[in-house]
Structure formats: C-alpha cells, structure tokens
Amino acid sequence: MATITTTALISGCHAFETACPAIGQVPGVAVTVAAGYSPDVKTLHLRACQDGRCQEGTLHLVPGSIAVDQGCADDSRPDGACSATAKPDGTLRGMLELDALGDSPIVVTARGSNTTGKPMPTRTLRFDPKASYPFGEQCGRFVSASVVLDAAGLRQDR
C-alpha cells in the first residue's frame, strides 16, 4: 500500500512536458499581390535587407486561395468528419527565401514588369517582422515577414 501511495504522490508532482509540433520555418519574406492589382503583374523581383545582409530574386508567383468551410458530416458528434476546400481569391503569392530572418527591421524593395512588359514602379518598405509563439512559449518563437503589393505600393501584411 505504501508503494502505491508513494507512486501517486511522486507522479502528482512531476512536471509533464508539453509536446511541440515538429514544424520548421523557412525564413523569408512572403508576398501577396492584391486581387485588384494581380492581373497587371507579369514578373516580380524582390530584394530584402536586414542587419547589413541582402538577398534578392525573381519570385515564382502562384494563384492565391482562401479556405471555404464545407461543414461537418455530423454536427452532433464532436469527432464528426469536417471538410473545407480551397477557392481562388484573385491574388498572387510568392516568397523570397532568406538565409536567416530576425526580428530587427527589414527593408523590402519590389520591382517587376506588367503584362505589357513595361516596368512597374519600384516600391520600398521598411518594417519590423512579427514574432509570435503559435504553439506556446515552450515550443519556440516564429518570426515572419509578409507584405502586400497593390497599386498604392507595399504594406506590411497584418
């Protein structure tokens, strides 16, 4: 009986660790070309500078989408199967991968050509990347930098 009581007391005092997802983050700057501007964009070249280091490249742009909830098979059951589908939203998305991304200010410059082959205006934005703990502080910090490009210029994606 003493062994059972001791075991219960010891396990009751044990600090159990929280499991963290085995997810890595690719450092980079994500770009969304707004739906109203995307039909005019043929190519997009990005340059990102942070802490004296710069990287640049021409982005591979892909059509953006949003998730559309299709509901659950049985709403009365908590373990019922649910589904969603992707619906094009008219945007274009791309990413410039970086060697590293910190939380210090970053300067992003976008230039490119429109669908007639003429140069688009060069746009520059200085901003602070966002740091967050999407899985809790015990699982580490994620730093992200994302911008939106439209006819008015570049702005940080909220």
TIVO-2410 file (N, C-alpha, C; in nm, 3 decimals):
# residues 158
REC num residu      c1      c2      c3 atome chaine
REC   1      M   0.082  -0.119   0.000     N      A
REC   1      M   0.000   0.000   0.000    CA      A
REC   1      M   0.086   0.126   0.000     C      A
REC   2      A   0.196   0.121   0.071     N      A
REC   2      A   0.286   0.238   0.077    CA      A
REC   2      A   0.344   0.267  -0.059     C      A
REC   3      T   0.373   0.166  -0.138     N      A
REC   3      T   0.429   0.186  -0.271    CA      A
REC   3      T   0.329   0.259  -0.361     C      A
REC   4      I   0.204   0.221  -0.353     N      A
REC   4      I   0.101   0.285  -0.436    CA      A
REC   4      I   0.085   0.431  -0.397     C      A
REC   5      T   0.083   0.462  -0.270     N      A
REC   5      T   0.069   0.600  -0.223    CA      A
REC   5      T   0.188   0.683  -0.266     C      A
REC   6      T   0.309   0.629  -0.252     N      A
REC   6      T   0.430   0.700  -0.291    CA      A
REC   6      T   0.431   0.726  -0.440     C      A
REC   7      T   0.392   0.629  -0.519     N      A
REC   7      T   0.388   0.645  -0.664    CA      A
REC   7      T   0.289   0.755  -0.702     C      A
REC   8      A   0.175   0.757  -0.638     N      A
REC   8      A   0.075   0.860  -0.668    CA      A
REC   8      A   0.126   0.998  -0.632     C      A
REC   9      L   0.195   1.011  -0.520     N      A
REC   9      L   0.248   1.141  -0.479    CA      A
REC   9      L   0.359   1.189  -0.571     C      A
REC  10      I   0.446   1.099  -0.610     N      A
REC  10      I   0.556   1.138  -0.698    CA      A
REC  10      I   0.504   1.179  -0.835     C      A
REC  11      S   0.413   1.102  -0.893     N      A
REC  11      S   0.363   1.138  -1.026    CA      A
REC  11      S   0.278   1.264  -1.020     C      A
REC  12      G   0.215   1.293  -0.908     N      A
REC  12      G   0.136   1.414  -0.894    CA      A
REC  12      G   0.222   1.539  -0.893     C      A
REC  13      C   0.349   1.525  -0.857     N      A
REC  13      C   0.440   1.639  -0.850    CA      A
REC  13      C   0.526   1.652  -0.976     C      A
REC  14      H   0.516   1.558  -1.064     N      A
REC  14      H   0.600   1.558  -1.184    CA      A
REC  14      H   0.552   1.666  -1.282     C      A
REC  15      A   0.645   1.744  -1.333     N      A
REC  15      A   0.611   1.845  -1.434    CA      A
REC  15      A   0.613   1.777  -1.571     C      A
REC  16      F   0.496   1.756  -1.627     N      A
REC  16      F   0.488   1.690  -1.757    CA      A
REC  16      F   0.519   1.792  -1.867     C      A
REC  17      E   0.595   1.748  -1.966     N      A
REC  17      E   0.631   1.835  -2.077    CA      A
REC  17      E   0.518   1.839  -2.180     C      A
REC  18      T   0.501   1.954  -2.241     N      A
REC  18      T   0.404   1.968  -2.347    CA      A
REC  18      T   0.470   1.929  -2.479     C      A
REC  19      A   0.400   1.851  -2.557     N      A
REC  19      A   0.454   1.811  -2.687    CA      A
REC  19      A   0.445   1.928  -2.784     C      A
REC  20      C   0.553   1.953  -2.854     N      A
REC  20      C   0.557   2.059  -2.954    CA      A
REC  20      C   0.559   1.997  -3.093     C      A
REC  21      P   0.490   2.058  -3.188     N      A
REC  21      P   0.491   2.002  -3.324    CA      A
REC  21      P   0.630   2.011  -3.385     C      A
REC  22      A   0.664   1.912  -3.464     N      A
REC  22      A   0.793   1.910  -3.531    CA      A
REC  22      A   0.782   1.986  -3.663     C      A
REC  23      I   0.764   2.118  -3.650     N      A
REC  23      I   0.745   2.204  -3.767    CA      A
REC  23      I   0.862   2.301  -3.775     C      A
REC  24      G   0.924   2.306  -3.890     N      A
REC  24      G   1.030   2.404  -3.913    CA      A
REC  24      G   0.973   2.524  -3.985     C      A
REC  25      Q   1.047   2.631  -3.982     N      A
REC  25      Q   1.004   2.753  -4.051    CA      A
REC  25      Q   1.110   2.791  -4.152     C      A
REC  26      V   1.068   2.817  -4.274     N      A
REC  26      V   1.159   2.864  -4.378    CA      A
REC  26      V   1.168   3.016  -4.362     C      A
REC  27      P   1.288   3.069  -4.335     N      A
REC  27      P   1.299   3.214  -4.323    CA      A
REC  27      P   1.282   3.280  -4.459     C      A
REC  28      G   1.203   3.386  -4.462     N      A
REC  28      G   1.182   3.455  -4.588    CA      A
REC  28      G   1.079   3.565  -4.577     C      A
REC  29      V   1.055   3.629  -4.689     N      A
REC  29      V   0.954   3.734  -4.700    CA      A
REC  29      V   0.845   3.681  -4.791     C      A
REC  30      A   0.724   3.671  -4.736     N      A
REC  30      A   0.608   3.628  -4.814    CA      A
REC  30      A   0.543   3.751  -4.876     C      A
REC  31      V   0.502   3.739  -5.003     N      A
REC  31      V   0.440   3.850  -5.074    CA      A
REC  31      V   0.305   3.806  -5.128     C      A
REC  32      T   0.206   3.892  -5.106     N      A
REC  32      T   0.075   3.873  -5.167    CA      A
REC  32      T   0.050   3.992  -5.259     C      A
REC  33      V   0.025   3.964  -5.386     N      A
REC  33      V  -0.014   4.069  -5.480    CA      A
REC  33      V  -0.166   4.075  -5.472     C      A
REC  34      A  -0.219   4.191  -5.432     N      A
REC  34      A  -0.363   4.207  -5.411    CA      A
REC  34      A  -0.443   4.171  -5.535     C      A
REC  35      A  -0.565   4.122  -5.512     N      A
REC  35      A  -0.651   4.077  -5.621    CA      A
REC  35      A  -0.675   4.185  -5.726     C      A
REC  36      G  -0.692   4.307  -5.685     N      A
REC  36      G  -0.718   4.415  -5.780    CA      A
REC  36      G  -0.597   4.454  -5.862     C      A
REC  37      Y  -0.479   4.414  -5.820     N      A
REC  37      Y  -0.354   4.450  -5.886    CA      A
REC  37      Y  -0.292   4.332  -5.961     C      A
REC  38      S  -0.325   4.211  -5.919     N      A
REC  38      S  -0.260   4.092  -5.975    CA      A
REC  38      S  -0.276   4.075  -6.126     C      A
REC  39      P  -0.388   4.113  -6.188     N      A
REC  39      P  -0.398   4.096  -6.334    CA      A
REC  39      P  -0.295   4.180  -6.411     C      A
REC  40      D  -0.239   4.283  -6.347     N      A
REC  40      D  -0.141   4.369  -6.414    CA      A
REC  40      D   0.003   4.322  -6.397     C      A
REC  41      V   0.028   4.225  -6.308     N      A
REC  41      V   0.165   4.185  -6.274    CA      A
REC  41      V   0.207   4.062  -6.355     C      A
REC  42      K   0.319   4.077  -6.426     N      A
REC  42      K   0.375   3.964  -6.501    CA      A
REC  42      K   0.491   3.903  -6.424     C      A
REC  43      T   0.587   3.985  -6.381     N      A
REC  43      T   0.701   3.936  -6.304    CA      A
REC  43      T   0.719   4.024  -6.180     C      A
REC  44      L   0.778   3.966  -6.076     N      A
REC  44      L   0.803   4.040  -5.954    CA      A
REC  44      L   0.940   4.000  -5.899     C      A
REC  45      H   1.024   4.100  -5.878     N      A
REC  45      H   1.159   4.081  -5.825    CA      A
REC  45      H   1.163   4.147  -5.687     C      A
REC  46      L   1.213   4.075  -5.589     N      A
REC  46      L   1.217   4.126  -5.452    CA      A
REC  46      L   1.360   4.130  -5.401     C      A
REC  47      R   1.389   4.234  -5.323     N      A
REC  47      R   1.517   4.247  -5.254    CA      A
REC  47      R   1.484   4.273  -5.108     C      A
REC  48      A   1.547   4.198  -5.018     N      A
REC  48      A   1.524   4.215  -4.875    CA      A
REC  48      A   1.659   4.231  -4.805     C      A
REC  49      C   1.668   4.337  -4.723     N      A
REC  49      C   1.792   4.365  -4.650    CA      A
REC  49      C   1.762   4.375  -4.501     C      A
REC  50      Q   1.842   4.303  -4.422     N      A
REC  50      Q   1.828   4.305  -4.277    CA      A
REC  50      Q   1.965   4.288  -4.215     C      A
REC  51      D   1.995   4.375  -4.120     N      A
REC  51      D   2.122   4.369  -4.048    CA      A
REC  51      D   2.244   4.367  -4.141     C      A
REC  52      G   2.239   4.446  -4.248     N      A
REC  52      G   2.351   4.457  -4.340    CA      A
REC  52      G   2.363   4.346  -4.442     C      A
REC  53      R   2.273   4.249  -4.438     N      A
REC  53      R   2.275   4.139  -4.536    CA      A
REC  53      R   2.155   4.153  -4.628     C      A
REC  54      C   2.179   4.137  -4.758     N      A
REC  54      C   2.071   4.149  -4.857    CA      A
REC  54      C   2.062   4.022  -4.941     C      A
REC  55      Q   1.942   3.987  -4.978     N      A
REC  55      Q   1.917   3.878  -5.071    CA      A
REC  55      Q   1.808   3.923  -5.165     C      A
REC  56      E   1.815   3.872  -5.289     N      A
REC  56      E   1.713   3.910  -5.386    CA      A
REC  56      E   1.689   3.798  -5.485     C      A
REC  57      G   1.576   3.808  -5.551     N      A
REC  57      G   1.543   3.709  -5.652    CA      A
REC  57      G   1.409   3.740  -5.716     C      A
REC  58      T   1.388   3.678  -5.832     N      A
REC  58      T   1.261   3.689  -5.901    CA      A
REC  58      T   1.169   3.581  -5.845     C      A
REC  59      L   1.052   3.622  -5.804     N      A
REC  59      L   0.960   3.530  -5.737    CA      A
REC  59      L   0.882   3.444  -5.835     C      A
REC  60      H   0.857   3.322  -5.793     N      A
REC  60      H   0.764   3.234  -5.864    CA      A
REC  60      H   0.627   3.265  -5.803     C      A
REC  61      L   0.539   3.327  -5.880     N      A
REC  61      L   0.407   3.365  -5.830    CA      A
REC  61      L   0.304   3.258  -5.863     C      A
REC  62      V   0.223   3.225  -5.763     N      A
REC  62      V   0.118   3.126  -5.780    CA      A
REC  62      V  -0.016   3.187  -5.740     C      A
REC  63      P  -0.127   3.139  -5.796     N      A
REC  63      P  -0.258   3.193  -5.757    CA      A
REC  63      P  -0.285   3.167  -5.609     C      A
REC  64      G  -0.338   3.269  -5.542     N      A
REC  64      G  -0.373   3.256  -5.401    CA      A
REC  64      G  -0.513   3.199  -5.387     C      A
REC  65      S  -0.544   3.155  -5.265     N      A
REC  65      S  -0.676   3.098  -5.239    CA      A
REC  65      S  -0.715   3.120  -5.094     C      A
REC  66      I  -0.841   3.100  -5.066     N      A
REC  66      I  -0.892   3.103  -4.931    CA      A
REC  66      I  -0.959   2.969  -4.903     C      A
REC  67      A  -0.968   2.932  -4.776     N      A
REC  67      A  -1.037   2.809  -4.736    CA      A
REC  67      A  -1.185   2.838  -4.721     C      A
REC  68      V  -1.268   2.750  -4.776     N      A
REC  68      V  -1.413   2.762  -4.765    CA      A
REC  68      V  -1.464   2.641  -4.686     C      A
REC  69      D  -1.526   2.668  -4.574     N      A
REC  69      D  -1.580   2.563  -4.487    CA      A
REC  69      D  -1.694   2.490  -4.557     C      A
REC  70      Q  -1.685   2.358  -4.560     N      A
REC  70      Q  -1.792   2.278  -4.619    CA      A
REC  70      Q  -1.874   2.206  -4.513     C      A
REC  71      G  -1.851   2.241  -4.388     N      A
REC  71      G  -1.930   2.184  -4.279    CA      A
REC  71      G  -1.883   2.048  -4.233     C      A
REC  72      C  -1.961   1.993  -4.141     N      A
REC  72      C  -1.927   1.864  -4.082    CA      A
REC  72      C  -2.034   1.761  -4.117     C      A
REC  73      A  -1.992   1.636  -4.126     N      A
REC  73      A  -2.083   1.527  -4.162    CA      A
REC  73      A  -2.190   1.508  -4.056     C      A
REC  74      D  -2.154   1.523  -3.929     N      A
REC  74      D  -2.248   1.503  -3.820    CA      A
REC  74      D  -2.217   1.605  -3.713     C      A
REC  75      D  -2.290   1.716  -3.715     N      A
REC  75      D  -2.264   1.825  -3.620    CA      A
REC  75      D  -2.288   1.785  -3.475     C      A
REC  76      S  -2.363   1.678  -3.451     N      A
REC  76      S  -2.393   1.638  -3.314    CA      A
REC  76      S  -2.279   1.559  -3.250     C      A
REC  77      R  -2.183   1.515  -3.330     N      A
REC  77      R  -2.071   1.437  -3.276    CA      A
REC  77      R  -1.945   1.523  -3.275     C      A
REC  78      P  -1.876   1.527  -3.161     N      A
REC  78      P  -1.752   1.607  -3.156    CA      A
REC  78      P  -1.641   1.552  -3.245     C      A
REC  79      D  -1.648   1.424  -3.279     N      A
REC  79      D  -1.544   1.365  -3.364    CA      A
REC  79      D  -1.593   1.345  -3.508     C      A
REC  80      G  -1.703   1.413  -3.546     N      A
REC  80      G  -1.757   1.402  -3.681    CA      A
REC  80      G  -1.660   1.458  -3.784     C      A
REC  81      A  -1.661   1.402  -3.903     N      A
REC  81      A  -1.570   1.445  -4.009    CA      A
REC  81      A  -1.612   1.582  -4.064     C      A
REC  82      C  -1.516   1.673  -4.075     N      A
REC  82      C  -1.541   1.806  -4.131    CA      A
REC  82      C  -1.450   1.825  -4.251     C      A
REC  83      S  -1.489   1.918  -4.339     N      A
REC  83      S  -1.405   1.940  -4.457    CA      A
REC  83      S  -1.409   2.087  -4.500     C      A
REC  84      A  -1.311   2.121  -4.582     N      A
REC  84      A  -1.301   2.255  -4.641    CA      A
REC  84      A  -1.242   2.238  -4.780     C      A
REC  85      T  -1.258   2.339  -4.860     N      A
REC  85      T  -1.199   2.337  -4.994    CA      A
REC  85      T  -1.132   2.472  -5.020     C      A
REC  86      A  -1.042   2.475  -5.115     N      A
REC  86      A  -0.974   2.599  -5.150    CA      A
REC  86      A  -1.047   2.666  -5.265     C      A
REC  87      K  -1.063   2.798  -5.252     N      A
REC  87      K  -1.129   2.875  -5.357    CA      A
REC  87      K  -1.034   2.987  -5.399     C      A
REC  88      P  -1.006   3.000  -5.530     N      A
REC  88      P  -0.917   3.109  -5.575    CA      A
REC  88      P  -0.971   3.244  -5.529     C      A
REC  89      D  -0.880   3.332  -5.483     N      A
REC  89      D  -0.923   3.464  -5.435    CA      A
REC  89      D  -0.873   3.579  -5.522     C      A
REC  90      G  -0.810   3.548  -5.636     N      A
REC  90      G  -0.765   3.653  -5.727    CA      A
REC  90      G  -0.628   3.711  -5.696     C      A
REC  91      T  -0.568   3.669  -5.586     N      A
REC  91      T  -0.435   3.718  -5.551    CA      A
REC  91      T  -0.328   3.633  -5.619     C      A
REC  92      L  -0.206   3.682  -5.611     N      A
REC  92      L  -0.087   3.604  -5.647    CA      A
REC  92      L   0.001   3.601  -5.523     C      A
REC  93      R   0.069   3.489  -5.502     N      A
REC  93      R   0.154   3.476  -5.384    CA      A
REC  93      R   0.291   3.423  -5.422     C      A
REC  94      G   0.391   3.469  -5.349     N      A
REC  94      G   0.527   3.424  -5.371    CA      A
REC  94      G   0.608   3.443  -5.245     C      A
REC  95      M   0.730   3.392  -5.247     N      A
REC  95      M   0.816   3.404  -5.129    CA      A
REC  95      M   0.962   3.414  -5.171     C      A
REC  96      L   1.031   3.507  -5.107     N      A
REC  96      L   1.175   3.518  -5.122    CA      A
REC  96      L   1.237   3.453  -5.000     C      A
REC  97      E   1.304   3.340  -5.021     N      A
REC  97      E   1.369   3.272  -4.909    CA      A
REC  97      E   1.496   3.346  -4.870     C      A
REC  98      L   1.521   3.352  -4.738     N      A
REC  98      L   1.639   3.418  -4.684    CA      A
REC  98      L   1.723   3.315  -4.609     C      A
REC  99      D   1.851   3.347  -4.589     N      A
REC  99      D   1.936   3.260  -4.509    CA      A
REC  99      D   1.892   3.262  -4.363     C      A
REC 100      A   1.849   3.380  -4.317     N      A
REC 100      A   1.804   3.396  -4.179    CA      A
REC 100      A   1.707   3.513  -4.174     C      A
REC 101      L   1.618   3.511  -4.075     N      A
REC 101      L   1.524   3.620  -4.054    CA      A
REC 101      L   1.514   3.645  -3.905     C      A
REC 102      G   1.555   3.766  -3.864     N      A
REC 102      G   1.545   3.804  -3.723    CA      A
REC 102      G   1.430   3.901  -3.704     C      A
REC 103      D   1.421   3.955  -3.584     N      A
REC 103      D   1.311   4.048  -3.558    CA      A
REC 103      D   1.353   4.195  -3.569     C      A
REC 104      S   1.475   4.220  -3.617     N      A
REC 104      S   1.518   4.358  -3.640    CA      A
REC 104      S   1.453   4.410  -3.769     C      A
REC 105      P   1.450   4.544  -3.788     N      A
REC 105      P   1.385   4.599  -3.907    CA      A
REC 105      P   1.441   4.540  -4.038     C      A
REC 106      I   1.352   4.526  -4.134     N      A
REC 106      I   1.388   4.473  -4.265    CA      A
REC 106      I   1.340   4.572  -4.371     C      A
REC 107      V   1.418   4.586  -4.478     N      A
REC 107      V   1.381   4.673  -4.589    CA      A
REC 107      V   1.354   4.585  -4.710     C      A
REC 108      V   1.234   4.597  -4.763     N      A
REC 108      V   1.193   4.515  -4.878    CA      A
REC 108      V   1.167   4.609  -4.995     C      A
REC 109      T   1.226   4.574  -5.110     N      A
REC 109      T   1.204   4.652  -5.233    CA      A
REC 109      T   1.147   4.558  -5.338     C      A
REC 110      A   1.038   4.601  -5.401     N      A
REC 110      A   0.973   4.522  -5.506    CA      A
REC 110      A   0.977   4.599  -5.637     C      A
REC 111      R   1.012   4.527  -5.742     N      A
REC 111      R   1.006   4.584  -5.876    CA      A
REC 111      R   0.969   4.470  -5.969     C      A
REC 112      G   0.924   4.504  -6.087     N      A
REC 112      G   0.885   4.399  -6.179    CA      A
REC 112      G   0.833   4.458  -6.308     C      A
REC 113      S   0.761   4.375  -6.381     N      A
REC 113      S   0.705   4.422  -6.508    CA      A
REC 113      S   0.556   4.388  -6.511     C      A
REC 114      N   0.484   4.470  -6.587     N      A
REC 114      N   0.340   4.444  -6.601    CA      A
REC 114      N   0.317   4.351  -6.719     C      A
REC 115      T   0.193   4.321  -6.746     N      A
REC 115      T   0.160   4.224  -6.850    CA      A
REC 115      T   0.196   4.272  -6.991     C      A
REC 116      T   0.219   4.402  -7.009     N      A
REC 116      T   0.261   4.452  -7.141    CA      A
REC 116      T   0.414   4.457  -7.151     C      A
REC 117      G   0.483   4.415  -7.043     N      A
REC 117      G   0.629   4.413  -7.044    CA      A
REC 117      G   0.694   4.541  -6.993     C      A
REC 118      K   0.615   4.641  -6.960     N      A
REC 118      K   0.671   4.767  -6.909    CA      A
REC 118      K   0.704   4.754  -6.760     C      A
REC 119      P   0.808   4.828  -6.715     N      A
REC 119      P   0.843   4.822  -6.572    CA      A
REC 119      P   0.732   4.879  -6.484     C      A
REC 120      M   0.710   4.814  -6.371     N      A
REC 120      M   0.618   4.866  -6.270    CA      A
REC 120      M   0.697   4.961  -6.180     C      A
REC 121      P   0.629   5.048  -6.108     N      A
REC 121      P   0.702   5.136  -6.015    CA      A
REC 121      P   0.776   5.054  -5.910     C      A
REC 122      T   0.896   5.098  -5.874     N      A
REC 122      T   0.972   5.034  -5.767    CA      A
REC 122      T   0.914   5.080  -5.634     C      A
REC 123      R   0.887   4.986  -5.546     N      A
REC 123      R   0.826   5.015  -5.416    CA      A
REC 123      R   0.917   4.964  -5.306     C      A
REC 124      T   0.935   5.044  -5.199     N      A
REC 124      T   1.020   5.005  -5.087    CA      A
REC 124      T   0.945   5.024  -4.957     C      A
REC 125      L   0.964   4.931  -4.865     N      A
REC 125      L   0.901   4.937  -4.734    CA      A
REC 125      L   0.999   4.891  -4.627     C      A
REC 126      R   1.007   4.967  -4.519     N      A
REC 126      R   1.087   4.928  -4.401    CA      A
REC 126      R   0.988   4.896  -4.290     C      A
REC 127      F   1.003   4.778  -4.228     N      A
REC 127      F   0.911   4.737  -4.123    CA      A
REC 127      F   0.978   4.636  -4.030     C      A
REC 128      D   0.915   4.612  -3.917     N      A
REC 128      D   0.962   4.512  -3.821    CA      A
REC 128      D   0.888   4.381  -3.845     C      A
REC 129      P   0.962   4.271  -3.865     N      A
REC 129      P   0.895   4.142  -3.877    CA      A
REC 129      P   0.818   4.111  -3.748     C      A
REC 130      K   0.723   4.022  -3.757     N      A
REC 130      K   0.641   3.984  -3.641    CA      A
REC 130      K   0.698   3.859  -3.576     C      A
REC 131      A   0.706   3.861  -3.445     N      A
REC 131      A   0.745   3.744  -3.367    CA      A
REC 131      A   0.622   3.692  -3.295     C      A
REC 132      S   0.604   3.561  -3.298     N      A
REC 132      S   0.489   3.502  -3.229    CA      A
REC 132      S   0.525   3.364  -3.176     C      A
REC 133      Y   0.441   3.314  -3.089     N      A
REC 133      Y   0.456   3.181  -3.031    CA      A
REC 133      Y   0.328   3.103  -3.062     C      A
REC 134      P   0.311   3.057  -3.185     N      A
REC 134      P   0.184   2.994  -3.224    CA      A
REC 134      P   0.152   2.866  -3.149     C      A
REC 135      F   0.252   2.800  -3.092     N      A
REC 135      F   0.229   2.674  -3.021    CA      A
REC 135      F   0.262   2.687  -2.873     C      A
REC 136      G   0.272   2.811  -2.823     N      A
REC 136      G   0.308   2.836  -2.685    CA      A
REC 136      G   0.456   2.868  -2.671     C      A
REC 137      E   0.490   2.942  -2.567     N      A
REC 137      E   0.630   2.983  -2.547    CA      A
REC 137      E   0.724   2.865  -2.531     C      A
REC 138      Q   0.674   2.754  -2.478     N      A
REC 138      Q   0.759   2.636  -2.458    CA      A
REC 138      Q   0.802   2.573  -2.591     C      A
REC 139      C   0.735   2.607  -2.700     N      A
REC 139      C   0.766   2.547  -2.831    CA      A
REC 139      C   0.850   2.636  -2.922     C      A
REC 140      G   0.888   2.752  -2.875     N      A
REC 140      G   0.976   2.837  -2.955    CA      A
REC 140      G   0.904   2.946  -3.031     C      A
REC 141      R   0.983   3.040  -3.074     N      A
REC 141      R   0.933   3.161  -3.140    CA      A
REC 141      R   0.943   3.148  -3.291     C      A
REC 142      F   0.842   3.197  -3.360     N      A
REC 142      F   0.842   3.204  -3.505    CA      A
REC 142      F   0.848   3.352  -3.544     C      A
REC 143      V   0.934   3.386  -3.639     N      A
REC 143      V   0.944   3.523  -3.688    CA      A
REC 143      V   0.898   3.521  -3.834     C      A
REC 144      S   0.807   3.613  -3.868     N      A
REC 144      S   0.756   3.616  -4.004    CA      A
REC 144      S   0.761   3.758  -4.060     C      A
REC 145      A   0.781   3.766  -4.190     N      A
REC 145      A   0.780   3.893  -4.263    CA      A
REC 145      A   0.695   3.873  -4.386     C      A
REC 146      S   0.586   3.947  -4.392     N      A
REC 146      S   0.499   3.935  -4.510    CA      A
REC 146      S   0.446   4.071  -4.548     C      A
REC 147      V   0.436   4.090  -4.681     N      A
REC 147      V   0.392   4.218  -4.735    CA      A
REC 147      V   0.284   4.196  -4.840     C      A
REC 148      V   0.209   4.303  -4.863     N      A
REC 148      V   0.107   4.304  -4.968    CA      A
REC 148      V   0.146   4.412  -5.068     C      A
REC 149      L   0.140   4.379  -5.196     N      A
REC 149      L   0.167   4.474  -5.302    CA      A
REC 149      L   0.037   4.504  -5.376     C      A
REC 150      D   0.007   4.634  -5.387     N      A
REC 150      D  -0.108   4.675  -5.467    CA      A
REC 150      D  -0.070   4.802  -5.543     C      A
REC 151      A  -0.164   4.863  -5.610     N      A
REC 151      A  -0.135   4.982  -5.691    CA      A
REC 151      A  -0.078   5.096  -5.609     C      A
REC 152      A  -0.112   5.102  -5.480     N      A
REC 152      A  -0.062   5.210  -5.393    CA      A
REC 152      A   0.080   5.183  -5.342     C      A
REC 153      G   0.128   5.060  -5.349     N      A
REC 153      G   0.263   5.028  -5.304    CA      A
REC 153      G   0.268   4.903  -5.217     C      A
REC 154      L   0.370   4.898  -5.130     N      A
REC 154      L   0.389   4.787  -5.039    CA      A
REC 154      L   0.337   4.824  -4.900     C      A
REC 155      R   0.279   4.728  -4.832     N      A
REC 155      R   0.242   4.748  -4.692    CA      A
REC 155      R   0.261   4.615  -4.619     C      A
REC 156      Q   0.286   4.624  -4.491     N      A
REC 156      Q   0.304   4.502  -4.412    CA      A
REC 156      Q   0.171   4.431  -4.400     C      A
REC 157      D   0.175   4.299  -4.419     N      A
REC 157      D   0.054   4.218  -4.406    CA      A
REC 157      D   0.025   4.201  -4.257     C      A
REC 158      R  -0.092   4.226  -4.221     N      A
REC 158      R  -0.132   4.214  -4.079    CA      A
REC 158      R  -0.177   4.076  -4.055     C      A
***
